[in-house]
Amino acid sequence: MSFQAYLDNAEKQTGKTPNDFIALAKAKGITSETKPGEVIKWLKEEHSLGHGHAMAMSHVILKGPIISKKHVGSEGSHADDSEILRLDGLKNR
């Protein structure tokens, strides 16, 4: 599953876009200095995300929308179209 697909599936499950999760994290006091494990735990416990989905969401919460170019344009199951993830939600595409 691509990085973007993890984010899209988390939105389908929760009704919250990545930008919504970023806002919730900020309101909770989560910053770029927060450890990823703490963010993942919060996402799993309070929003019922699976581990992979929580890991992907924690990346955008802590590091923003840029991912490694490693899988961009590749043919594998983790291939993404761009190194810039869409955080504004499925309805905005």
SVG drawing of the C-alpha trace seen along z (x, -y; Angstrom):
<svg xmlns="http://www.w3.org/2000/svg" viewBox="-16 -23 31 27">
<polyline fill="none" stroke="black" stroke-width="0.4" points="0.0,0.0 1.3,-3.4 1.9,-6.1 -0.9,-8.1 -3.2,-5.1 -2.6,-4.7 -3.7,-8.3 -6.7,-7.9 -7.8,-4.7 -7.4,-6.3 -9.7,-9.1 -12.3,-6.6 -12.2,-4.9 -12.4,-8.0 -13.9,-10.7 -10.9,-12.9 -8.4,-14.2 -4.7,-14.3 -5.1,-18.1 -7.8,-17.3 -5.4,-15.0 -2.6,-17.6 -5.0,-20.1 -6.1,-17.6 -2.4,-16.8 -1.6,-20.5 -4.5,-21.0 -3.3,-18.1 0.2,-19.7 1.9,-17.4 4.9,-19.1 7.7,-18.0 9.7,-17.2 7.1,-14.6 8.3,-11.0 6.7,-9.1 5.7,-6.3 3.6,-8.6 1.8,-9.9 1.2,-6.4 -0.1,-5.3 -2.5,-8.3 -3.8,-7.6 -4.3,-3.9 -6.0,-4.4 -8.1,-7.5 -8.9,-7.1 -8.7,-3.3 -6.2,-3.5 -4.2,-0.3 -0.5,-0.4 0.5,-1.1 -2.1,-3.8 -1.0,-5.4 2.6,-5.3 1.8,-7.0 -0.3,-9.6 2.3,-10.2 4.8,-11.0 2.7,-13.8 1.9,-15.1 5.5,-15.3 7.3,-15.9 4.8,-17.3 3.8,-16.1 7.2,-15.3 8.2,-11.7 11.3,-10.0 11.6,-9.9 12.6,-6.2 9.2,-4.8 7.9,-7.6 7.3,-6.3 8.3,-2.7 6.2,0.3 6.0,1.9 3.0,2.0 4.4,-0.9 4.7,-3.2 3.5,-6.8 2.8,-9.3 4.6,-12.1 6.9,-12.9 4.3,-15.4 1.4,-13.8 -2.2,-15.2 -3.4,-16.2 -6.6,-18.0 -8.8,-15.0 -10.3,-12.8 -13.2,-15.2 -10.6,-17.8 -9.2,-15.7"/>
</svg>
